[in-house]
């Protein structure tokens, strides 16, 4: 029997809403890294994880990336996702 597919919605502190799906993956958290590059430009990296612990490892990776890539600054957001049968409008 196929797994039931759902939509996963993440609501970030700045009001940004990201919907993922439909998916049958057991994802629990969404993470986003906003990096300010040496040139002043901004890059955004994002992903999702199967646990809060896995998502928190992103913070350590961002610190390493900032040093390696010469970012001026960076910010990491981690939020739990909401599981729904239909997509949620942002």
Number of C-alpha atoms within 10 A of each C-alpha: 3 5 8 10 16 19 18 28 24 24 17 17 10 7 9 9 13 16 18 16 16 15 13 13 14 13 18 20 23 26 22 19 19 16 21 18 16 12 9 11 10 14 12 12 11 13 12 21 20 13 14 17 10 13 22 16 10 20 19 12 11 19 15 12 14 17 11 9 10 13 20 15 15 18 13 18 17 23 18 20 22 16 20 14 12 12 16 15 8 11
